[in-house]
Amino acid sequence: PHTEYLLKNIDRENARTCFDIGHANGFTKNLDEYDWSNILNKVECVHLHDNDGSEDQHLIPGYGNVNFIKYLRKIIKINPNINLTMELYLRDYRKYPYDNLSPKEFFELAYLKICEIEKQL
């Protein structure tokens, strides 16, 4: 409710917002039912990272349960020039499925996963 209020009352000329798909998936339990029209026209960039819906894990896309294709299609329909950023964790206090990768292998895997998503958009 607080985000909706802010976005409905934001001055579009002087302020922008970044939509964090990972946070929405990890902390919002109604992504599929949410009225996206309330916020999509205010979004200037999308922060991409995956998780299993339980917490903010910053996984490589495809290692959690975020339906990136579904949500990015909605966002891109409203703003085809949207900026996308990824914030991913190579290692953390949790055991990740790719924990044994070198940094180079990690970045290659992340790049391949985002290319897979791009092909489906």
Secondary structure, 3 states (H helix, E strand, C coil): CHHHHHHHCCCCCCCCEEEEHHHHHHHCCCCCCCCHHHCHHHEEEEEECECCCCCCCCECCCCCCCCHHHHHHHHHHHCCCCEEEECCCCCCCCCCCCCCCCHHHHHHHHHHHHHHHHHHC
